[in-house]
Amino acid sequence: MNVTVSEKAFYAMERRVDRWLEQEGPVRTFGAEWYPEPLVRFSDVPEVQPYVDKVLALVGCDRPIRVRRRRGSAAAHYDDGVIAIPSRHNGGAYFLREDTALHEIAHHLTRGDGHGARFARAYVDLLAATGHPVLARMTEIACFEAGLPVAKNR
Ligand SMILES: [Zn+2]
């Protein structure tokens, strides 16, 4: 699969999950009613580092990640052990969220996979491991519906 296409498809899937999270009350989809768990919002970039450290410890990853402010307001970004997030005053409010941090940690855990099947599995597992089992299940089904492969095991 073309990496760019799968990346676009993954972002579109995430926006669909976002819309569910913005809804009041239960989310009716996949033939059921769902109550997805809320996500942590960070006040600014320095709050993300201790969160990321905790998640890495939780999953037993001993390769550290450094979190830094990203110049420009494009988006959060992961590269070679560094997560760059635009600060709040620079348009970063949307990215100062737990799911964004987990998305970038999933890149750290599955280097070289892009937004592929191992990455999707890691992201879903991180959601579940951080107290969002319902959101994890919804995300996994949304991946399948969008044609995004999710590996069975990491
Ligand atoms: Zn990504």
Boltz pocket constraint, residues with backbone or C-beta under 6 A from the ligand:
constraints:
  - pocket:
      binder: B
      contacts: [[A, 103], [A, 107], [A, 114], [A, 115]]
      max_distance: 6.0
